[in-house]
Amino acid sequence: MTIPEAHSVLVENNIFGAPVWDAPSSRYIGTLDMGDIVELFLTRTRLTDACAIADARERALKIAEVVASEDLPQTIEDVARSKPFVFVVENARMDVVAEALAQGVHMIAVLGNNGRVGSVITQSSVLKWLHSNVDHLPDRLDSNVNELPLVLGSAPVTTVDVRDTVEHAFRLMREGPTHFSGLPVVNKELDGIIVGNLSLRDIREFGVHADRIPLMHETVGHFLSHIHSREIEVHCPAVCVSETTTLANVINRLAISRIHRVYLCDASHHPTRAITLSDVLRAVMGEERPVIQEITNADVISK
């Protein structure tokens, strides 16, 4: 299977990533997700821009530079081998699974007796369960963000401006020392207030065809307006929380918005900390594991 074909599978099934099965070796060799698709698009964008250079010598040198500096995988197996395949068996304790998810693992496969993946547990599926059962969870969910024993979220926050290009934004997500699943979009002409969120999932709007690559050169503001069929918000959006927002409300916003992060904002709507699904799971778990042990694999798996 080629990477474009794999991307189509992810989009058609509305999933962020999936395990990769290698038929010749009869085993799972890793995973593929939308972040990998973004990296492929960034490489193709470089090559497309290089090919558009008018001067033949300069064009040849630029293409050679891109090819030499980029790893150009042709199949999903090439990509998947660099990313571990994390799995549990069907009778695994859920607190062990939740601990792995809280430490940053985004997806855990559940293997059946036949050794094949029957289902997948993701951070999002656990969050969805928490959202549906918030009334039965610990009292700490009623605590404000600033009252939690753990500092919720990380700072400083990397941002992109509405006038930055989509290519620049995706490069920030994937090419720095820290990989991000999303970035807050701010408007510097309005004193840097937050106006939206750009996530790796948005790469699905590109498809996998070369004729969509020009979208990489659009501004983030134009791109978000296009994919949401409306103008982006010019006031504090749903991705913002404050220090007085409860943990339960943070879970609610993440679940309803179906995004992987929200942002702690000050009174002027400037993002000061990024709060991810991993942060929320760590805060919910705390030092008490029984609440997580009560969740079974059947409650949260997505097939």
Buried (B, 14 or more C-beta within 10 A) or exposed (E): BEBEEBBBEBBEEEBBBBBBBBEEEEEBBBBBBBBBBBBBBBBBBBBBBBEEBEEEEEBEEBBEEBBEEBEEBEEBBBBBBEBEBBBBEEEBBBBBBBBBBBEEBBBBBBBEEEEEBBBBBBBBBBBBBBBEEBEEBBEBBEBBBEEBEEEBBBEEBBBBBBEBBBBBBBBBBBEEEEEBBBBBBBBEEBEBBBBBBBBBBBBBBBBBEEEEBEBBBBBBBBBBBEBEEEEBBEEBBBBBBBBEBBBBBBBBBBBEBEBBBBBBBEEEBBBBBBBBBBBBBBBBBBEEBEBBEEBEBEBBBEE
